[in-house]
Amino acid sequence: MPIESKSKNRDSRPFSNSKSELDINRVQPHSLEAEEGLLAACLIDGGRDVLTDCIERKISPQCFIKPTHETLFKALLELYQEGDPIDEILLFEHLKKIGKDEEVGGIAAIYAIKDRIQTAVHSRYFAKIVHEKYLLRRMIRTSRETIDACYEQQEDIEVFIEKIEQSIFEISQDRVTDGAKTIKEAVEKAEINIQSILSNKQDHGVDSGFKDLDGLTYGFHAGEMVVLAARPSVGKTSLAMNFAENAILPMGSRKPVGVLVFSLEMTATQLATRLMCGRARVDFKRIRDKVASKQDTSDLVQAAMELKKAPLFIDDASNSSILDIRAKARRIHSKDPLGLIIIDYLQLIRGTDARVQREQQIAEISRGVKGMAKELDIPVVVLSQLNRDSERENRSPRLSDLRESGSIEQDADVVMMLHRPKKRDDEDGDGSNFGDVEHIKLILAKQRNGPVGEIDLAFVRRYTRYENFHQQH
């Protein structure tokens, strides 16, 4: 059967006003034989099993290049959804009812398609070919539309590129996914999982490095949005960088994982300096005062050697939007698989539309962070500011104190809050009466898949570093 003319084929549009050499005599990827074989298999099978398999494999009417095949498959799906039996006569009657019988060539055309094969045993093979050809046509169409859009591009370049990347990603996501599994297979995996836990071989999420926190959360898990919130200068960045350090240079037998840090407030050099001093346990003030000892220098060199080999990436662009962040994370993750992303911090991310209210912008950014965690299937720790209410009322922070938008609380899988009790008037403003080690509360205020509670941490001010509280007491 001949293919319809290009004017009727939505996947055959030229990408510019002038004919490209690449377009001359080129035919869109397709297989009419596979399309007819799949339609015939639906009719021979009665439509139930073969059509069910087609739906699971994401075969839609748009997957067929020939319009008559598209019409026939759409009609088959309509019969399937109504629960009616399926054969060539019932299909023809349905087409007559919706006025499409002459468009497909009448009952003779339907019989001709059914007679193409004798059995439906190869239906999955036909479905695979039809779907693959459809994806190739989508890639071609997206590429052409991208070329057109490049010539006509008027919007912000970052937004424009993000849309193109998202279009390509959507094609990738439209591939066949696994369907439901039998309970036997699920139970076998559950048995392995339980044995791994009992034998201490369970591969949890990315450990935070803090024993009490990991005891409640079992690490940061793939697809989770983890919010770490606090008032300014309480130590959000320090704790987040401790998370990063433990992921890239873990203790014990755990393997290092790649970490990407988006630092909208501090430069990459500042973060690297903080990491080096913290890991080497060297007071940066001693370096500034030029009184560092030989041991300090040796420890710094050793820390630098370790960090240079670590899978840590830092992006310190200060004017990033959530689209920028997602695009950069997607590109790095495709080249060097990541295990954790840290964003410092949410309120500094630029909204894509400056005309809308900031609360709406924050809601969009929060949804974007959660979407990135799910899309890349890795945990994302995002730092956030708290409002002043807890300070004014001299109380522990709560979820309602998350600044600017309740959507952060809604989108987050885990919410942690750092709390330092307000100092009394008779205490020094720099907190010196607390000594060099400060007691900080980490409040686990929300955990979608686990308990909540409070964790004691020790903040070693000299090294701008958090440690397990029991190590200091």
C-alpha positions as CSV (number, residue, x, y, z in Angstrom):
1,M,0.0,0.0,0.0
2,P,1.4,3.4,-1.0
3,I,2.3,6.0,1.6
4,E,0.1,9.1,1.7
5,S,1.5,12.3,0.2
6,K,3.7,14.5,2.4
7,S,1.0,17.1,2.6
8,K,-1.1,14.6,4.6
9,N,1.8,13.4,6.7
10,R,2.4,15.5,9.8
11,D,5.9,14.0,10.3
12,S,7.1,15.1,6.8
13,R,7.1,18.8,7.1
14,P,10.2,20.6,5.8
15,F,12.2,22.6,8.4
16,S,12.8,25.7,6.3
17,N,11.4,27.5,3.3
18,S,14.2,26.4,1.0
19,K,14.8,22.7,0.4
20,S,17.7,21.2,2.2
21,E,20.0,18.7,0.4
22,L,19.2,16.4,3.3
23,D,15.5,16.5,2.5
24,I,15.7,15.6,-1.1
25,N,14.4,12.1,-1.8
26,R,14.3,11.3,1.9
27,V,11.4,9.3,3.3
28,Q,10.5,9.3,7.0
29,P,11.5,6.2,8.9
30,H,8.6,3.8,8.8
31,S,7.5,0.2,8.2
32,L,4.1,-0.3,6.6
33,E,4.6,-4.0,6.9
34,A,5.0,-3.8,10.6
35,E,2.0,-1.5,11.0
36,E,-0.2,-3.8,9.0
37,G,1.2,-6.8,10.9
38,L,0.4,-5.2,14.2
39,L,-3.2,-4.3,13.1
40,A,-3.7,-7.8,11.8
41,A,-2.5,-9.3,15.1
42,C,-5.1,-7.2,17.0
43,L,-7.8,-8.5,14.8
44,I,-6.7,-12.2,14.9
45,D,-6.3,-12.1,18.7
46,G,-9.6,-10.4,19.2
47,G,-7.8,-7.3,20.4
48,R,-7.7,-8.0,24.1
49,D,-4.1,-9.4,24.8
50,V,-2.3,-7.7,21.9
51,L,-3.9,-4.3,22.5
52,T,-3.2,-4.6,26.2
53,D,0.5,-5.2,25.3
54,C,0.4,-2.3,22.9
55,I,-0.9,0.1,25.6
56,E,1.9,-1.1,28.0
57,R,4.4,-0.5,25.3
58,K,3.1,3.0,24.7
59,I,1.8,2.4,21.2
60,S,-0.6,5.2,20.4
61,P,-2.5,6.0,17.1
62,Q,0.2,8.7,16.4
63,C,2.8,5.9,16.2
64,F,1.4,4.9,12.7
65,I,2.7,6.9,9.8
66,K,-0.1,6.0,7.4
67,P,-3.3,7.9,8.3
68,T,-5.6,5.0,7.5
69,H,-3.6,2.8,9.9
70,E,-3.8,5.5,12.5
71,T,-7.6,5.6,12.1
72,L,-7.9,1.8,12.4
73,F,-5.8,1.6,15.5
74,K,-7.7,4.5,17.2
75,A,-10.9,2.7,16.4
76,L,-9.5,-0.6,17.9
77,L,-8.6,1.3,21.1
78,E,-12.1,2.8,21.3
79,L,-13.6,-0.7,21.0
80,Y,-11.1,-1.9,23.7
81,Q,-12.1,0.9,26.1
82,E,-15.8,0.1,25.7
83,G,-15.1,-3.5,26.4
84,D,-16.7,-4.7,23.1
85,P,-15.4,-7.8,21.3
86,I,-13.2,-7.1,18.3
87,D,-13.1,-8.6,14.9
88,E,-13.1,-7.1,11.3
89,I,-16.9,-6.9,11.1
90,L,-17.3,-5.2,14.4
91,L,-14.4,-2.8,13.6
92,F,-16.1,-1.9,10.3
93,E,-19.4,-1.3,12.0
94,H,-17.7,1.0,14.5
95,L,-16.0,2.9,11.7
96,K,-19.4,3.3,9.9
97,K,-20.9,4.7,13.1
98,I,-18.2,7.4,13.4
99,G,-18.2,8.1,9.6
100,K,-14.7,6.7,9.0
101,D,-15.5,3.6,7.0
102,E,-14.8,5.0,3.5
103,E,-11.7,6.8,4.8
104,V,-10.0,3.5,5.6
105,G,-11.1,1.8,2.3
106,G,-14.1,-0.1,3.5
107,I,-14.4,-3.7,4.7
108,A,-12.3,-5.0,1.9
109,A,-9.3,-3.0,3.2
110,I,-9.8,-4.4,6.7
111,Y,-9.9,-8.0,5.4
112,A,-6.8,-7.3,3.3
113,I,-4.9,-6.2,6.4
114,K,-6.0,-9.2,8.5
115,D,-4.9,-11.6,5.7
116,R,-1.3,-10.2,5.9
117,I,-0.4,-12.7,8.6
118,Q,-1.7,-16.1,9.9
119,T,-0.9,-15.8,13.6
120,A,-0.5,-13.1,16.2
121,V,2.6,-14.7,17.7
122,H,4.9,-12.0,16.3
123,S,2.8,-9.0,17.6
124,R,5.5,-7.8,20.0
125,Y,8.1,-7.8,17.3
126,F,5.7,-5.7,15.1
127,A,5.0,-3.3,18.0
128,K,8.7,-2.8,18.7
129,I,9.3,-1.8,15.1
130,V,6.3,0.5,14.9
131,H,7.3,2.3,18.1
132,E,11.0,2.6,17.2
133,K,10.2,4.2,13.8
134,Y,7.8,6.6,15.6
135,L,10.5,7.7,18.0
136,L,12.9,8.3,15.0
137,R,10.3,10.4,13.3
138,R,9.8,12.4,16.5
139,M,13.5,13.0,16.7
140,I,13.5,14.3,13.1
141,R,10.5,16.5,13.8
142,T,12.0,17.9,17.0
143,S,15.3,18.6,15.2
144,R,13.5,20.4,12.4
145,E,11.4,22.4,14.8
146,T,14.5,23.3,16.7
147,I,16.2,24.6,13.6
148,D,13.1,26.7,12.8
149,A,13.0,28.0,16.3
150,C,16.7,28.9,16.3
151,Y,16.1,31.2,13.3
152,E,13.1,32.8,15.0
153,Q,14.3,32.7,18.6
154,Q,13.1,35.7,20.6
155,E,12.8,34.5,24.2
156,D,15.6,34.2,26.8
157,I,18.3,31.9,25.6
158,E,18.4,29.8,28.8
159,V,14.7,29.2,28.7
160,F,14.9,28.4,25.0
161,I,17.7,25.8,25.4
162,E,15.9,24.2,28.4
163,K,12.8,23.7,26.3
164,I,14.8,22.0,23.6
165,E,16.5,19.7,26.1
166,Q,13.2,18.9,27.7
167,S,11.8,18.0,24.3
168,I,14.6,15.5,23.7
169,F,14.2,14.1,27.2
170,E,10.5,13.5,26.7
171,I,11.3,11.4,23.6
172,S,13.7,9.4,25.7
173,Q,11.1,9.0,28.4
174,D,8.6,7.7,25.9
175,R,10.4,4.4,25.5
176,V,8.9,1.1,26.7
177,T,8.8,0.7,30.5
178,D,8.4,-2.4,32.6
179,G,4.9,-3.4,33.5
180,A,3.5,-5.0,36.6
181,K,5.4,-7.9,38.1
182,T,4.2,-11.0,39.8
183,I,4.2,-11.3,43.6
184,K,6.7,-14.1,43.3
185,E,9.3,-11.7,41.7
186,A,8.5,-9.0,44.3
187,V,8.8,-11.3,47.2
188,E,12.1,-12.7,46.0
189,K,13.5,-9.2,45.8
190,A,12.1,-8.4,49.3
191,E,13.8,-11.5,50.7
192,I,17.2,-10.3,49.3
193,N,16.5,-6.8,50.7
194,I,15.7,-8.2,54.2
195,Q,18.8,-10.5,54.2
196,S,21.0,-7.5,53.1
197,I,19.7,-5.4,56.0
198,L,20.2,-8.2,58.5
199,S,23.8,-8.9,57.3
200,N,24.6,-5.1,57.2
201,K,25.1,-5.2,53.5
202,Q,22.0,-3.1,52.7
203,D,22.9,-0.3,50.3
204,H,20.9,2.6,51.8
205,G,20.8,6.0,50.4
206,V,23.7,8.5,50.5
207,D,24.8,8.7,54.1
208,S,24.9,12.1,55.7
209,G,27.8,11.2,57.8
210,F,25.9,11.9,61.0
211,K,25.0,8.7,62.9
212,D,21.8,9.9,64.6
213,L,20.4,11.5,61.4
214,D,21.2,8.4,59.3
215,G,19.5,6.3,62.0
216,L,16.2,8.2,61.3
217,T,16.5,8.6,57.6
218,Y,18.8,5.8,56.4
219,G,20.5,8.3,54.2
220,F,19.3,10.5,51.4
221,H,17.3,8.5,48.9
222,A,16.9,8.7,45.1
223,G,14.1,11.0,43.9
224,E,13.8,12.8,47.3
225,M,13.7,16.6,47.8
226,V,15.4,17.2,51.1
227,V,15.1,20.8,52.5
228,L,17.7,22.0,55.0
229,A,16.4,25.3,56.5
230,A,17.7,27.8,59.0
231,R,18.0,31.5,59.8
232,P,21.1,33.2,58.4
233,S,24.5,32.4,59.9
234,V,23.3,29.3,61.8
235,G,25.4,27.0,59.5
236,K,23.3,25.7,56.6
237,T,26.1,25.8,54.1
238,S,28.6,24.2,56.5
239,L,26.3,21.3,57.2
240,A,25.5,20.9,53.5
241,M,29.2,20.8,52.6
242,N,29.7,18.2,55.4
243,F,27.0,16.1,53.6
244,A,28.9,16.6,50.3
245,E,32.3,15.7,51.9
246,N,30.9,12.5,53.4
247,A,29.4,11.5,50.0
248,I,32.6,12.0,48.0
249,L,35.0,10.8,50.7
250,P,33.0,8.4,52.7
251,M,34.3,6.6,55.8
252,G,34.6,2.8,55.9
253,S,33.8,0.6,52.9
254,R,31.2,2.7,51.3
255,K,31.9,3.8,47.7
256,P,32.1,7.5,46.9
257,V,29.3,9.1,44.9
258,G,29.4,12.1,42.6
259,V,28.1,15.3,44.1
260,L,27.1,18.5,42.3
261,V,26.8,21.7,44.3
262,F,25.0,24.8,43.0
263,S,26.4,27.7,45.1
264,L,24.5,30.9,44.4
265,E,26.0,32.7,47.4
266,M,29.6,31.6,47.8
267,T,32.3,31.2,45.1
268,A,33.7,27.8,44.2
269,T,37.1,28.9,45.7
270,Q,35.5,29.9,49.0
271,L,33.8,26.5,49.2
272,A,37.0,24.7,48.3
273,T,38.8,26.6,51.0
274,R,36.2,25.7,53.6
275,L,36.3,22.1,52.6
276,M,40.1,22.0,52.8
277,C,40.3,23.6,56.2
278,G,37.4,21.6,57.6
279,R,38.8,18.3,56.4
280,A,42.4,19.2,57.5
281,R,41.0,20.6,60.8
282,V,43.0,23.8,60.3
283,D,41.7,27.1,61.6
284,F,41.5,29.4,58.5
285,K,42.2,32.4,60.9
286,R,45.7,30.9,61.6
287,I,46.3,31.1,57.8
288,R,45.1,34.7,57.6
289,D,47.3,35.6,60.6
290,K,50.2,33.8,58.9
291,V,50.8,31.7,62.0
292,A,50.0,28.3,60.5
293,S,52.3,25.5,61.6
294,K,54.2,23.0,59.4
295,Q,51.6,20.4,60.6
296,D,48.8,22.7,59.4
297,T,50.4,23.0,56.0
298,S,51.0,19.3,55.7
299,D,47.4,18.5,56.7
300,L,46.1,21.1,54.2
301,V,48.2,19.5,51.4
302,Q,46.9,16.1,52.3
303,A,43.3,17.4,52.3
304,A,43.8,19.1,48.9
305,M,45.1,15.8,47.4
306,E,42.1,13.9,48.6
307,L,39.6,16.6,47.3
308,K,41.3,16.9,43.9
309,K,40.5,13.2,43.3
310,A,37.0,13.4,44.6
311,P,33.9,13.4,42.3
312,L,32.7,16.9,43.3
313,F,31.4,19.5,40.9
314,I,30.7,23.1,41.9
315,D,28.7,25.6,39.9
316,D,28.9,29.0,41.4
317,A,26.8,31.0,38.9
318,S,25.0,33.6,41.0
319,N,22.1,34.3,38.7
320,S,20.8,30.8,37.9
321,S,17.2,30.0,37.3
322,I,15.7,26.6,38.0
323,L,15.8,25.9,34.3
324,D,19.5,26.6,34.2
325,I,20.1,24.3,37.2
326,R,18.1,21.4,35.8
327,A,19.8,21.7,32.4
328,K,23.3,21.8,33.9
329,A,22.5,18.9,36.3
330,R,21.1,16.9,33.4
331,R,24.2,17.4,31.3
332,I,26.7,16.6,34.1
333,H,24.7,13.5,35.2
334,S,24.7,12.1,31.7
335,K,28.5,12.3,31.6
336,D,29.4,11.6,35.2
337,P,26.6,9.9,37.1
338,L,25.7,11.8,40.3
339,G,24.6,10.5,43.6
340,L,23.6,13.8,45.3
341,I,22.8,17.4,44.3
342,I,23.0,20.3,46.8
343,I,21.5,23.8,46.1
344,D,22.6,26.7,48.2
345,Y,20.1,28.2,48.5
346,L,16.5,28.2,47.2
347,Q,15.5,31.8,47.7
348,L,18.5,32.9,45.6
349,I,17.3,31.0,42.5
350,R,16.0,33.4,39.9
351,G,12.4,33.1,38.8
352,T,11.7,32.5,35.1
353,D,9.1,35.2,35.0
354,A,10.0,38.4,37.0
355,R,6.4,39.7,36.5
356,V,4.7,37.2,38.8
357,Q,4.7,37.4,42.6
358,R,7.7,36.1,44.4
359,E,5.6,33.5,46.2
360,Q,4.5,32.1,42.9
361,Q,8.1,32.1,41.7
362,I,9.2,30.2,44.8
363,A,6.4,27.6,44.2
364,E,7.6,27.1,40.6
365,I,11.2,26.8,41.8
366,S,10.2,24.3,44.5
367,R,8.3,22.2,42.0
368,G,11.3,22.3,39.7
369,V,13.7,21.1,42.4
370,K,11.3,18.1,43.1
371,G,10.9,17.5,39.4
372,M,14.7,17.4,39.0
373,A,15.1,14.9,41.8
374,K,12.5,12.6,40.2
375,E,13.8,13.1,36.7
376,L,17.4,12.3,37.5
377,D,16.4,9.7,40.2
378,I,18.9,11.1,42.8
379,P,18.4,13.0,46.1
380,V,18.5,16.8,46.0
381,V,19.3,18.7,49.2
382,V,18.1,22.3,48.8
383,L,18.9,24.9,51.5
384,S,16.2,27.4,52.4
385,Q,15.8,30.4,54.6
386,L,13.4,30.6,57.6
387,N,11.4,33.7,58.5
388,R,12.0,35.6,61.7
389,D,9.0,34.3,63.7
390,S,11.0,31.7,65.6
391,E,13.7,34.3,66.6
392,R,11.1,36.8,67.7
393,E,9.2,34.3,69.7
394,N,12.4,32.6,71.0
395,R,11.2,29.1,70.1
396,S,12.2,26.2,67.9
397,P,11.4,26.6,64.2
398,R,8.5,24.8,62.7
399,L,7.3,24.0,59.1
400,S,5.2,27.1,58.9
401,D,8.4,29.2,59.3
402,L,9.7,28.2,55.8
403,R,10.1,31.5,54.1
404,E,7.9,32.8,51.2
405,S,5.9,29.7,50.2
406,G,4.1,26.8,51.7
407,S,4.8,24.8,48.5
408,I,8.3,24.1,49.8
409,E,6.8,22.1,52.7
410,Q,4.4,20.4,50.3
411,D,7.0,19.4,47.7
412,A,9.7,18.3,50.2
413,D,10.1,14.6,51.2
414,V,12.3,15.6,54.1
415,V,12.5,18.9,56.0
416,M,15.3,19.5,58.4
417,M,15.8,22.7,60.4
418,L,18.9,23.9,62.3
419,H,18.1,25.7,65.5
420,R,20.4,27.6,67.8
421,P,18.6,29.0,70.9
422,K,18.5,32.8,71.2
423,K,21.4,34.1,73.3
424,R,20.6,35.9,76.5
425,D,21.5,39.6,76.9
426,D,24.3,38.8,79.3
427,E,26.1,36.6,76.7
428,D,28.6,37.8,74.2
429,G,27.2,38.5,70.8
430,D,29.7,36.2,69.2
431,G,28.6,33.3,71.3
432,S,32.1,32.9,73.0
433,N,30.5,31.9,76.2
434,F,29.5,28.6,74.5
435,G,33.1,27.7,73.9
436,D,34.6,26.6,70.6
437,V,32.1,23.8,70.2
438,E,28.5,24.9,69.9
439,H,25.5,22.7,70.5
440,I,23.0,22.9,67.6
441,K,19.7,21.2,67.3
442,L,18.8,19.6,63.9
443,I,15.0,19.2,63.9
444,L,13.7,16.6,61.5
445,A,10.3,18.2,61.1
446,K,9.0,16.1,58.1
447,Q,9.9,12.8,56.7
448,R,7.4,11.3,54.2
449,N,8.6,7.8,54.7
450,G,9.9,7.7,58.2
451,P,9.8,9.2,61.8
452,V,10.5,12.7,62.8
453,G,12.6,13.9,65.8
454,E,15.5,16.0,67.0
455,I,19.2,15.4,66.6
456,D,22.0,16.9,68.6
457,L,25.0,18.1,66.5
458,A,28.3,19.8,67.5
459,F,29.4,22.8,65.5
460,V,33.1,23.3,65.6
461,R,33.4,27.0,64.9
462,R,37.2,27.0,64.2
463,Y,36.7,24.6,61.3
464,T,33.2,25.7,60.3
465,R,32.4,22.0,60.6
466,Y,29.6,19.9,62.1
467,E,30.4,16.7,63.9
468,N,28.4,14.0,65.7
469,F,27.5,15.4,69.2
470,H,28.8,12.3,71.0
471,Q,32.3,12.8,69.5
472,Q,32.5,16.1,71.5
473,H,30.8,15.0,74.7
